Amino acid sequence: MSILKGLELLKAENLCSLHMPGHKGRLKFPDIMNNIGEIDITEIPGSDNLHKAQGMILAAQERAARIFGAEKTYFLINGTTGGILSMMLSQCRPKDKILVPRNCHRSVWNGLILGDLIPIYIQPKIHPKTGIGLSISPEDVEEKLREHPDIKAALITYPTFYGSCSDLKKIRELLYAKNKLLLVDEAHGAHFAFHKDLPLTALESGGDIVAQSTHKMLSSFTQSSMLHVGNSRSCSMGQLEMFLALLQSTSPSYPLMASLEFAALEAEREGYIKWDNIIEWNQSAIEEITKETSFKIVGKDLIGKHGVVDYDISRFLIDVSSTGLSGLEVDRILRKNFGIQVELSDYYHILAMTGMGTEYNDIERFTKGLIEIYNQYKGRKQEKKYFQLPLMEEKVILSPRDAIYSPEERVKFEESIGRISKEFIIPYPPGIPIILPGEEITPDIIDRVKHIKSWGGEIIGTQDNKLNTINVVVEN
């Protein structure tokens, strides 16, 4: 089957989109963007140049900086991954130490390898029932700064995929007192600037450089993002611009850039009203689901616990275990029986995401579908299984880069205990590594993988998709 045919089939399903991207297929672009081919150009006179912006691209980036509250904004056409890599590699030098949460995005691990950086891991607080990785506590950051006074920067995820927010202001104070940079992965928070009931933005909280996925919650095309500078005096700006050019395509997409400009202007013009409606619809849905089912809606109740200072109420994180079904099973039933696609699922939960394109009917359809599933399956007994998230104590033997460039051999996974991994083992979603290159494979890791596979979880990051074998560093 061709890609176009596959896309046609997906379109024909008329799915209710409660997943990324934020436009939900309901783009309201100007007429000129109806035929993308007409504006898919390259750098010619009059079109400006992303990597040396002086004309219309510079003006669009300056407008975006004003809208989002940044000193300077750069458009990203390699996604937020391009921004994360650029801020890591430009602000740190090889062998610098950088503080990173264990539950950060895969792009951060890639940055460690590309930049030859030394990770200082910090464990997030864990939900005691379901094992979800939540927020980073300022107290833990302070302890790591005492143990490693030579840390160059901290890179914090704000919010997490699940919507929880760390006390970024307090973390910023701790870092600034030690003259350290605060880099922020705000991939899931581009909408925060547009409603008072949403968490503070990473820029408002003091982020020096913030990478943000405009496409996830607002209305730009997938793969288009922004990098915001909050404090240029603390940053190596020349280095940042150099790495943005190094790590992004030399043939940037004008449709992607145009969609970023449109998304920023649309959010400025309509964002407050749109998010006000979504928040109201979500609250009504939560009340109805709570009344009609015994599903547990995870969200605002987390505030003040487990390091969480705020929560993104634009998304639904729902513990569906009272049906006796796993989140993975509810995810499949929603798609097959109700034509609803959520963003992710794990053993206990489903996660549904709204966006600038969300309409009332989406939320109503989702609510009715959940209630119907509950009524059909309630009372079944759920077998207790291992938690999904791999927040275990790591055994670091080599830096990620040193491991990647070491001689390798392939061994059976079940016989790899005590060996140093050259691969990632990442349950997906939400994409948090159990093990990274340079870490020792332990019996607990092998046991964890077995449990994840037993309930249908997907493992990525390894050459052997079934993970029967794994690449390890040659001994001695």
C-alpha positions, 0 to 999 in steps of 0.5 A: 500500500502507498503512503497516500492510499494509507492516508486516504483510508485513515481519512475515510475512518472520520476519526475523532482526534484526541491526539496530536497535532493540535489542529485536529485536521481542522486547519483554517489557513488562508486560501493561499495554503489550500494548494501547498505546492504553490508555496513550497519554494526554496530560498530565492530573492524575496523569500528570505532565508531561515538561517540568515533571516532578515526579511519576512521570516525575521519579522514573523519570528519577532512577532512570535517572540512578542506573542510568547513573551520571549526575547528572541524566537527561532522557527524550527523545521526539524521539530522540537528535537532540533531545538533541544539538540541545539540548546544542549550542544550550543550551551554545553561543551564536550564532557560537561555535566548536565542535569537531566530527568530520567523521564525526559524525551528521547531527543535529550538522550540523543543530545548527550551522545552527539554532544559527548555530555555527561548526564547527571540523572535526577529521578522524578517523583512517582505516583504511588499507585500507577508508577507514572513519573511525575515531577522533579522536586527542587529539593532533589535538584538542590542535592544534585547541585551539592553533589556535582557543583560543576554541572553546567546546566539543567534540562527540565521537562515542563510539563511532562507528557502526562501533564504534571508541572514541576516547580520551575520557578524554585528550580530556576532560583536554585540554578541561578544562585549557582550560575547554572543555565535552565533549559526547558523542554516545553514540547507540551506547553505551547498553549500555556500562554493563552489562558489564565487557568493553564500553568505558567509558561516556562518563560514566565518561570525563568527558562533561559532557553525553551523548546516548544512544540507549536504543532502539538497543542496549537495549529501548525503542521507536524514537525514545526516548532519554536525555540524561545530565548528568555535570557540572552545575557546568560546564553551563548547566542552565537553558538546557539544560532550556529548549532541551529544552522548545523542541526536543521535542514539547509532546505527549510520548508516554507509551508512549515514556517508559514504554519508557525506564523499562522499558529502564533497569530491565531493563538493571539487572536482566538486562543483565550476564547478557544481554551476557555471553551475547551477547559469548560467542556473538559470540566463538564466531561470530567463531572459526567464521567465521574458521575456515571463511572468509577474511572479515576480522572488524574489531574488537579488532585496531584497538585501539592503532591509528588512535586507537582505544583500545577497540572495541564487541564487541557488533557484527560489522564484517566485510570480505566482499571475499574473496568478490568481492562487495561488502558491499552485495551480501552484504547483499542476499543475506542478506536474500533467501536467508537472511531476515537483515537487517543494519544497514548495508553499504558496498563492503567491509563488512557491519555486524550489530548485536546488542541486548538482544533478541538470542538465540543462534539469531540469531547461529547463523543469521547465522554459517551464512548467511555461511559458505554465501555464502562457499562459494558465491562465494569466488574471484571477483575484486573490482574495486577501487573508490573508498572510501565515506567522504568524509573529504576536505579541506573548502573552507569558504566560508560558515557552514552557516547563512549558506549556508542563508539565502543566495539560491539557484539550481539548476544541473547537478551536473556543472557545479557545480565552484567553486560554494558548495553549499546542500545536503548530499551524504550517502552513506547509510549511514552518513550522513557528509557529503561536502559541507555547506552553505557549502562549495565543490564540487570536482572530487574531490567530483563524482568521488566521487559518481560512484563511490558511485553506480556501486556502488549507494550511496545519496545523501541530503540533496539535493532532486534524489534522483538528484543530476543537479542541486544548489542552490548559492548565487547568485554575487556 
